[in-house]
Amino acid sequence: MRSWLPVFRALTRPIIRAPEQGADIVVWLGSSDEPLGATGTLWHDRRPRPATYAVGPGRDDDETRAQLWQHVSGLAAR
């Protein structure tokens, strides 16, 4: 742990916020009227953000799925 802590700090320093910066959103959410109509919303930097992000290239079209199925079926027949 001791040997990795300096590495961790060096890597995360650009994205870790000071306590004042981290508290900003909490204070803003409690004092602003804007988020009142957005129950259940994830807020970051005073803006609503998606709670989940799609991972990967996205959905395949029908042709791509058919090609994959044909390829896999051919492998199973061997």
All heavy atoms as an XYZ file, in Angstrom:
615
protein
N       0.822     -1.184      0.000
C       0.000      0.000      0.000
C       0.869      1.251      0.000
O       0.581      2.194     -0.725
C      -0.934     -0.042      1.208
C      -1.895      1.085      1.259
S      -3.011      0.942     -0.142
C      -4.279      2.018      0.328
N       1.907      1.259      0.795
C       2.777      2.440      0.855
C       3.410      2.748     -0.498
O       3.556      3.901     -0.862
C       3.875      2.246      1.895
C       3.409      2.494      3.266
C       4.576      2.496      4.233
N       4.043      2.508      5.574
C       4.601      1.935      6.605
N       5.737      1.305      6.463
N       4.040      1.988      7.786
N       3.807      1.696     -1.203
C       4.462      1.937     -2.486
C       3.477      2.407     -3.557
O       3.857      3.117     -4.478
C       5.203      0.690     -2.958
O       4.294     -0.360     -3.198
N       2.201      2.013     -3.443
C       1.221      2.403     -4.453
C       0.516      3.718     -4.153
O      -0.056      4.325     -5.050
C       0.178      1.300     -4.628
C       0.704      0.230     -5.521
C       1.189     -0.993     -5.132
C       0.858      0.282     -6.930
N       1.614     -1.695     -6.222
C       1.420     -0.935     -7.344
C       0.568      1.238     -7.894
C       1.701     -1.221     -8.671
C       0.850      0.953     -9.222
C       1.406     -0.259     -9.589
N       0.541      4.187     -2.920
C      -0.152      5.426     -2.588
C       0.377      6.629     -3.366
O      -0.419      7.400     -3.903
C      -0.110      5.680     -1.083
C      -1.102      6.719     -0.572
C      -2.516      6.416     -1.020
C      -1.039      6.787      0.932
N       1.678      6.812     -3.506
C       2.154      7.926     -4.329
C       1.714      7.820     -5.796
O       1.389      8.818     -6.430
C       3.674      7.842     -4.216
C       3.925      7.113     -2.942
C       2.782      6.141     -2.813
N       1.681      6.602     -6.314
C       1.220      6.400     -7.693
C      -0.258      6.757     -7.802
O      -0.680      7.455     -8.725
C       1.464      4.940     -8.140
C       0.865      4.689     -9.512
C       2.948      4.618     -8.118
N      -1.046      6.297     -6.845
C      -2.478      6.600     -6.824
C      -2.705      8.108     -6.777
O      -3.517      8.651     -7.527
C      -3.133      5.921     -5.615
C      -4.579      6.267     -5.461
C      -5.545      5.658     -6.246
C      -4.977      7.206     -4.523
C      -6.885      5.979     -6.097
C      -6.313      7.534     -4.367
C      -7.261      6.911     -5.154
N      -1.979      8.793     -5.911
C      -2.128     10.246     -5.799
C      -1.754     10.941     -7.094
O      -2.419     11.878     -7.524
C      -1.286     10.766     -4.645
C      -1.890     10.473     -3.311
C      -1.081     11.119     -2.209
N      -1.660     10.806     -0.916
C      -0.976     10.690      0.189
N       0.333     10.867      0.186
N      -1.579     10.403      1.326
N      -0.680     10.504     -7.720
C      -0.245     11.129     -8.977
C      -1.282     10.942    -10.081
O      -1.540     11.854    -10.862
C       1.100     10.554     -9.409
N      -1.894      9.756    -10.128
C      -2.889      9.479    -11.162
C      -4.212     10.181    -10.920
O      -4.891     10.584    -11.860
C      -3.125      7.969    -11.277
C      -1.955      7.152    -11.814
C      -2.267      5.663    -11.721
C      -1.642      7.551    -13.245
N      -4.601     10.304     -9.660
C      -5.921     10.864     -9.357
C      -5.909     12.356     -9.052
O      -6.964     12.973     -8.996
C      -6.565     10.119     -8.181
O      -5.726     10.237     -7.026
C      -6.829      8.666     -8.527
N      -4.746     12.939     -8.888
C      -4.667     14.362     -8.546
C      -5.467     15.247     -9.513
O      -6.162     16.154     -9.075
C      -3.225     14.823     -8.473
C      -3.068     16.244     -7.968
C      -1.615     16.632     -7.812
N      -0.805     15.553     -7.281
C      -0.392     15.461     -6.022
N      -0.676     16.396     -5.167
N       0.328     14.439     -5.621
N      -5.409     15.004    -10.840
C      -6.157     15.876    -11.746
C      -7.681     15.769    -11.608
O      -8.400     16.682    -12.001
C      -5.727     15.421    -13.139
C      -4.480     14.648    -12.945
C      -4.545     14.077    -11.564
N      -8.185     14.655    -11.068
C      -9.641     14.488    -10.999
C     -10.211     14.586     -9.587
O     -11.419     14.749     -9.431
C     -10.083     13.151    -11.646
C      -9.412     11.961    -10.960
C      -9.811     13.153    -13.116
C      -9.903     10.618    -11.409
N      -9.379     14.467     -8.577
C      -9.851     14.581     -7.199
C     -10.084     16.055     -6.880
O      -9.282     16.914     -7.203
C      -8.828     13.970     -6.213
C      -8.647     12.479     -6.485
C      -9.225     14.221     -4.767
C      -9.854     11.631     -6.193
N     -11.183     16.323     -6.233
C     -11.537     17.700     -5.909
C     -11.179     18.046     -4.477
O     -11.156     17.188     -3.609
C     -13.036     17.894     -6.107
C     -13.437     17.675     -7.528
C     -14.925     17.661     -7.665
N     -15.243     17.383     -9.056
C     -16.113     18.068     -9.740
N     -16.795     19.029     -9.180
N     -16.357     17.769    -10.993
N     -10.974     19.316     -4.263
C     -10.771     19.820     -2.904
C     -12.096     19.712     -2.159
O     -13.163     19.672     -2.787
C     -10.308     21.275     -2.951
N     -12.092     19.656     -0.833
C     -13.348     19.557     -0.083
C     -14.343     20.664     -0.447
O     -15.541     20.411     -0.549
C     -12.908     19.666      1.374
C     -11.502     19.160      1.381
C     -10.927     19.597      0.057
N     -13.852     21.864     -0.674
C     -14.742     22.966     -1.027
C     -15.417     22.714     -2.373
O     -16.599     22.996     -2.558
C     -13.968     24.291     -1.089
C     -13.388     24.727      0.228
C     -12.077     24.014      0.569
O     -11.457     23.373     -0.310
O     -11.679     24.080      1.742
N     -14.658     22.178     -3.318
C     -15.223     21.873     -4.626
C     -16.243     20.741     -4.529
O     -17.283     20.783     -5.185
C     -14.115     21.466     -5.596
C     -13.153     22.580     -5.928
C     -11.944     22.055     -6.665
O     -11.380     21.009     -6.329
N     -11.525     22.797     -7.688
N     -15.946     19.747     -3.716
C     -16.876     18.634     -3.543
C     -18.161     19.049     -2.855
O     -19.236     18.525     -3.142
N     -18.073     20.003     -1.946
C     -19.255     20.463     -1.215
C     -20.109     21.406     -2.043
O     -21.288     21.598     -1.741
C     -18.830     21.167      0.073
N     -19.558     21.970     -3.099
C     -20.291     22.948     -3.904
C     -21.624     22.411     -4.389
O     -22.656     23.067     -4.264
C     -19.439     23.394     -5.096
C     -20.215     24.313     -6.018
O     -20.434     25.486     -5.637
O     -20.635     23.856     -7.098
N     -21.644     21.213     -4.941
C     -22.888     20.668     -5.495
C     -23.919     20.426     -4.402
O     -25.104     20.661     -4.600
C     -22.632     19.390     -6.331
C     -23.893     18.952     -7.070
C     -22.145     18.247     -5.470
C     -24.349     19.897     -8.129
N     -23.474     19.987     -3.240
C     -24.407     19.726     -2.135
C     -25.056     21.032     -1.680
O     -26.279     21.111     -1.500
C     -23.689     19.034     -0.962
C     -24.623     18.860      0.220
C     -23.123     17.697     -1.405
N     -24.253     22.067     -1.531
C     -24.782     23.374     -1.118
C     -25.703     23.924     -2.199
O     -26.784     24.433     -1.915
C     -23.622     24.355     -0.823
C     -24.146     25.755     -0.575
C     -22.804     23.857      0.360
N     -25.293     23.795     -3.455
C     -26.111     24.303     -4.555
C     -27.445     23.561     -4.636
O     -28.493     24.182     -4.815
C     -25.346     24.169     -5.876
C     -26.133     24.649     -7.044
C     -26.343     25.939     -7.432
C     -26.845     23.836     -7.975
N     -27.144     25.978     -8.548
C     -27.458     24.689     -8.901
C     -27.017     22.464     -8.117
C     -28.231     24.237     -9.955
C     -27.782     22.006     -9.164
C     -28.381     22.882    -10.071
N     -27.430     22.241     -4.501
C     -28.673     21.470     -4.552
C     -29.634     21.878     -3.440
O     -30.847     21.903     -3.637
C     -28.389     19.964     -4.456
C     -27.833     19.308     -5.710
C     -27.363     17.892     -5.393
C     -28.844     19.301     -6.828
N     -29.100     22.208     -2.282
C     -29.943     22.600     -1.161
C     -30.454     24.021     -1.234
O     -31.415     24.372     -0.543
N     -29.852     24.849     -2.079
C     -30.231     26.255     -2.101
C     -30.820     26.730     -3.418
O     -31.313     27.843     -3.511
C     -29.017     27.125     -1.758
O     -28.004     26.936     -2.730
N     -30.807     25.905     -4.441
C     -31.278     26.316     -5.757
C     -32.674     25.768     -6.036
O     -33.032     24.681     -5.577
C     -30.308     25.818     -6.831
O     -30.783     26.138     -8.118
N     -33.432     26.495     -6.828
C     -34.761     26.025     -7.229
C     -34.691     25.084     -8.431
O     -35.608     24.307     -8.660
C     -35.659     27.213     -7.582
C     -36.052     28.030     -6.366
O     -36.040     27.469     -5.250
O     -36.374     29.220     -6.531
N     -33.634     25.163     -9.215
C     -33.539     24.383    -10.453
C     -33.718     22.878    -10.255
O     -34.479     22.245    -10.990
C     -32.208     24.661    -11.153
C     -32.087     23.959    -12.486
C     -30.784     24.286    -13.196
O     -30.105     25.247    -12.808
O     -30.451     23.547    -14.133
N     -33.068     22.251     -9.277
C     -33.197     20.791     -9.169
C     -34.495     20.313     -8.506
O     -34.729     19.117     -8.418
C     -31.988     20.384     -8.335
C     -31.613     21.589     -7.569
C     -32.021     22.760     -8.409
N     -35.353     21.215     -8.074
C     -36.567     20.802     -7.358
C     -37.483     19.916     -8.195
O     -38.137     19.030     -7.670
C     -37.341     22.024     -6.854
C     -36.678     22.788     -5.711
C     -37.502     24.027     -5.372
C     -36.505     21.903     -4.501
N     -37.534     20.127     -9.492
C     -38.413     19.332    -10.348
C     -37.756     18.103    -10.922
O     -38.308     17.453    -11.794
N     -36.587     17.748    -10.449
C     -35.836     16.633    -11.022
C     -35.544     15.577     -9.965
O     -34.398     15.236     -9.716
C     -34.546     17.158    -11.638
N     -36.566     15.040     -9.351
C     -36.390     14.023     -8.323
C     -35.723     12.783     -8.901
O     -36.088     12.314     -9.972
C     -37.761     13.633     -7.732
O     -38.357     14.802     -7.211
C     -37.617     12.599     -6.638
N     -34.728     12.275     -8.207
C     -34.039     11.065     -8.636
C     -32.964     11.298     -9.677
O     -32.409     10.350    -10.211
N     -32.661     12.537     -9.968
C     -31.659     12.859    -10.980
C     -30.271     12.890    -10.359
O     -30.098     13.357     -9.242
C     -31.973     14.233    -11.606
O     -33.279     14.192    -12.164
C     -30.982     14.602    -12.687
N     -29.285     12.415    -11.100
C     -27.889     12.502    -10.672
C     -27.355     13.849    -11.144
O     -27.434     14.185    -12.325
C     -27.078     11.371    -11.297
C     -25.565     11.446    -11.078
C     -25.227     11.257     -9.604
C     -24.850     10.422    -11.926
N     -26.844     14.635    -10.207
C     -26.297     15.943    -10.539
C     -24.795     15.936    -10.360
O     -24.270     15.391     -9.401
C     -26.903     17.021     -9.632
C     -28.346     17.265     -9.903
C     -29.405     16.552     -9.426
C     -28.898     18.278    -10.743
N     -30.570     17.061     -9.898
C     -30.293     18.136    -10.713
C     -28.342     19.299    -11.505
C     -31.147     18.967    -11.419
C     -29.195     20.138    -12.205
C     -30.575     19.963    -12.168
N     -24.078     16.553    -11.307
C     -22.622     16.683    -11.227
C     -22.258     18.016    -11.861
O     -22.688     18.313    -12.981
C     -21.952     15.525    -11.970
C     -20.468     15.575    -11.928
N     -19.709     15.993    -12.989
C     -19.590     15.279    -10.932
C     -18.437     15.938    -12.672
N     -18.337     15.510    -11.424
N     -21.488     18.821    -11.151
C     -21.118     20.150    -11.618
C     -22.343     20.988    -11.973
O     -22.378     21.669    -12.996
C     -20.159     20.078    -12.818
C     -18.783     19.600    -12.422
O     -18.433     19.733    -11.235
O     -18.051     19.105    -13.298
N     -23.351     20.890    -11.136
C     -24.593     21.664    -11.272
C     -25.354     21.370    -12.559
O     -26.136     22.189    -13.034
C     -24.312     23.161    -11.177
C     -23.737     23.566     -9.836
C     -23.571     25.049     -9.737
N     -23.002     25.409     -8.449
C     -22.965     26.644     -7.999
N     -23.462     27.627     -8.710
N     -22.432     26.889     -6.828
N     -25.150     20.195    -13.119
C     -25.885     19.779    -14.314
C     -26.393     18.360    -14.123
O     -25.711     17.532    -13.516
C     -24.984     19.814    -15.544
C     -24.547     21.222    -15.917
C     -23.818     21.260    -17.227
N     -22.755     20.246    -17.262
C     -21.935     20.080    -18.280
N     -22.041     20.829    -19.333
N     -20.993     19.170    -18.237
N     -27.592     18.067    -14.624
C     -28.074     16.685    -14.544
C     -27.229     15.804    -15.469
O     -26.852     16.213    -16.561
C     -29.519     16.767    -15.023
C     -29.617     18.043    -15.776
C     -28.556     18.957    -15.257
N     -26.919     14.613    -14.984
C     -26.097     13.674    -15.759
C     -26.811     12.332    -15.819
O     -27.601     11.992    -14.945
C     -24.735     13.461    -15.092
C     -23.937     14.708    -14.856
C     -23.550     15.370    -16.176
N     -22.856     16.609    -15.938
C     -21.625     16.856    -16.325
N     -20.957     15.955    -16.997
N     -21.071     18.018    -16.066
N     -26.502     11.526    -16.839
C     -27.097     10.181    -16.881
C     -26.570      9.332    -15.731
O     -25.406      9.461    -15.340
C     -26.642      9.630    -18.236
C     -25.553     10.518    -18.705
C     -25.663     11.816    -17.980
N     -27.412      8.497    -15.189
C     -27.009      7.623    -14.085
C     -26.268      6.396    -14.597
O     -25.531      5.762    -13.860
C     -28.224      7.206    -13.275
N     -26.461      6.059    -15.869
C     -25.760      4.923    -16.465
C     -25.248      5.337    -17.841
O     -25.803      6.231    -18.476
C     -26.674      3.699    -16.633
O     -27.773      4.049    -17.467
C     -27.184      3.205    -15.292
N     -24.206      4.680    -18.269
C     -23.644      4.919    -19.587
C     -23.567      3.599    -20.320
O     -23.228      2.572    -19.735
C     -22.235      5.504    -19.481
C     -22.219      6.912    -18.954
C     -22.104      7.162    -17.591
C     -22.317      7.987    -19.816
C     -22.088      8.454    -17.104
C     -22.308      9.282    -19.337
C     -22.187      9.512    -17.983
O     -22.180     10.781    -17.494
N     -23.862      3.637    -21.609
C     -23.747      2.427    -22.423
C     -22.267      2.082    -22.573
O     -21.442      2.952    -22.794
C     -24.371      2.648    -23.789
N     -21.961      0.808    -22.451
C     -20.586      0.344    -22.606
C     -20.506     -0.414    -23.923
O     -21.364     -1.233    -24.227
C     -20.183     -0.573    -21.432
C     -18.792     -1.127    -21.642
C     -20.265      0.195    -20.130
N     -19.511     -0.132    -24.683
C     -19.323     -0.839    -25.942
C     -19.769     -0.006    -27.121
O     -20.142      1.148    -27.001
N     -19.731     -0.618    -28.304
C     -20.000      0.127    -29.523
C     -21.474      0.415    -29.782
O     -21.806      1.135    -30.707
C     -19.428     -0.785    -30.610
C     -19.551     -2.148    -30.045
C     -19.320     -1.979    -28.563
N     -22.378     -0.159    -29.011
C     -23.804      0.070    -29.237
C     -24.467     -1.151    -29.852
O     -23.867     -2.205    -30.028
N     -25.721     -0.993    -30.213
C     -26.494     -2.110    -30.754
C     -26.059     -2.427    -32.176
O     -25.743     -1.536    -32.952
C     -27.978     -1.775    -30.718
C     -28.513     -1.610    -29.306
C     -30.000     -1.365    -29.320
N     -30.734     -2.429    -29.979
C     -31.241     -3.488    -29.362
N     -31.082     -3.628    -28.073
N     -31.918     -4.396    -30.033
N     -26.094     -3.704    -32.520
C     -25.793     -4.126    -33.884
C     -27.064     -4.063    -34.716
O     -28.170     -4.261    -34.201
C     -25.267     -5.563    -33.896
C     -23.894     -5.681    -33.256
O     -23.107     -4.723    -33.370
O     -23.623     -6.732    -32.658
N     -26.901     -3.849    -36.006
C     -28.061     -3.861    -36.889
C     -28.417     -5.309    -37.235
O     -27.688     -6.251    -36.911
C     -27.807     -3.032    -38.141
C     -26.584     -3.500    -38.924
O     -26.135     -4.645    -38.719
O     -26.084     -2.708    -39.738
N     -29.537     -5.495    -37.911
C     -30.015     -6.846    -38.230
C     -29.030     -7.616    -39.109
O     -28.834     -8.817    -38.929
C     -31.380     -6.772    -38.928
C     -32.485     -6.315    -37.997
O     -32.320     -6.460    -36.760
O     -33.511     -5.796    -38.485
N     -28.402     -6.948    -40.052
C     -27.457     -7.619    -40.941
C     -26.237     -8.136    -40.176
O     -25.791     -9.266    -40.378
C     -27.007     -6.663    -42.042
C     -26.058     -7.303    -43.037
C     -25.615     -6.330    -44.123
O     -26.256     -5.289    -44.309
O     -24.593     -6.628    -44.763
N     -25.731     -7.332    -39.278
C     -24.571     -7.745    -38.481
C     -24.923     -8.935    -37.598
O     -24.144     -9.887    -37.471
C     -24.062     -6.574    -37.627
O     -23.742     -5.482    -38.486
C     -22.824     -6.965    -36.835
N     -26.112     -8.908    -36.987
C     -26.541    -10.044    -36.161
C     -26.687    -11.311    -36.994
O     -26.314    -12.406    -36.571
C     -27.847     -9.709    -35.445
C     -27.653     -8.854    -34.217
C     -28.888     -8.857    -33.339
N     -30.044     -8.269    -33.973
C     -30.348     -6.977    -33.976
N     -29.559     -6.128    -33.337
N     -31.417     -6.522    -34.581
N     -27.211    -11.185    -38.213
C     -27.378    -12.341    -39.090
C     -26.018    -12.922    -39.488
O     -25.835    -14.146    -39.514
C     -28.175    -11.953    -40.331
N     -25.059    -12.047    -39.767
C     -23.713    -12.513    -40.115
C     -23.067    -13.238    -38.941
O     -22.432    -14.281    -39.125
C     -22.843    -11.333    -40.544
C     -23.211    -10.754    -41.884
C     -22.435     -9.481    -42.192
O     -21.702     -8.966    -41.344
N     -22.599     -8.976    -43.403
N     -23.231    -12.710    -37.749
C     -22.674    -13.358    -36.565
C     -23.321    -14.722    -36.355
O     -22.630    -15.714    -36.094
C     -22.862    -12.472    -35.331
C     -22.395    -13.072    -34.011
C     -20.894    -13.358    -34.049
C     -22.741    -12.150    -32.849
N     -24.642    -14.784    -36.483
C     -25.343    -16.053    -36.299
C     -24.877    -17.086    -37.324
O     -24.639    -18.248    -36.985
C     -26.853    -15.854    -36.394
C     -27.596    -17.130    -36.180
C     -28.233    -17.887    -37.113
C     -27.728    -17.835    -34.946
N     -28.765    -19.013    -36.559
C     -28.459    -19.003    -35.208
C     -27.291    -17.591    -33.648
C     -28.780    -19.919    -34.228
C     -27.615    -18.509    -32.666
C     -28.352    -19.652    -32.957
N     -24.698    -16.659    -38.571
C     -24.228    -17.562    -39.618
C     -22.828    -18.083    -39.281
O     -22.546    -19.270    -39.418
C     -24.244    -16.853    -40.968
C     -23.852    -17.732    -42.123
C     -23.921    -16.988    -43.443
O     -24.099    -15.779    -43.488
N     -23.786    -17.724    -44.536
N     -21.959    -17.197    -38.825
C     -20.601    -17.588    -38.462
C     -20.601    -18.589    -37.305
O     -19.931    -19.627    -37.366
C     -19.781    -16.351    -38.097
C     -18.397    -16.654    -37.637
N     -17.410    -17.105    -38.492
C     -17.845    -16.614    -36.399
C     -16.308    -17.311    -37.804
N     -16.532    -17.017    -36.530
N     -21.353    -18.291    -36.253
C     -21.402    -19.165    -35.078
C     -22.040    -20.508    -35.447
O     -21.579    -21.569    -35.008
C     -22.150    -18.480    -33.917
C     -22.402    -19.429    -32.769
C     -21.356    -17.262    -33.431
N     -23.082    -20.490    -36.246
C     -23.721    -21.734    -36.662
C     -22.742    -22.603    -37.457
O     -22.727    -23.824    -37.327
C     -24.953    -21.434    -37.518
O     -25.915    -20.757    -36.753
N     -21.936    -21.961    -38.298
C     -20.943    -22.699    -39.071
C     -19.891    -23.339    -38.182
O     -19.421    -24.443    -38.433
N     -19.524    -22.657    -37.109
C     -18.549    -23.216    -36.176
C     -19.136    -24.412    -35.433
O     -18.436    -25.392    -35.172
C     -18.105    -22.149    -35.164
C     -17.281    -20.989    -35.715
C     -17.050    -19.952    -34.624
C     -15.961    -21.481    -36.280
N     -20.411    -24.334    -35.083
C     -21.052    -25.411    -34.341
C     -21.207    -26.663    -35.199
O     -21.226    -27.772    -34.695
C     -22.418    -24.947    -33.826
N     -21.313    -26.486    -36.519
C     -21.500    -27.616    -37.420
C     -20.217    -28.408    -37.641
O     -20.250    -29.527    -38.109
C     -22.045    -27.133    -38.764
N     -19.099    -27.810    -37.300
C     -17.810    -28.479    -37.527
C     -17.597    -29.636    -36.612
O     -17.874    -29.912    -35.605
C     -16.662    -27.506    -37.328
C     -16.603    -26.510    -38.445
C     -15.401    -25.608    -38.253
N     -15.482    -24.537    -39.238
C     -14.633    -23.567    -39.297
N     -13.631    -23.505    -38.471
N     -14.744    -22.637    -40.198
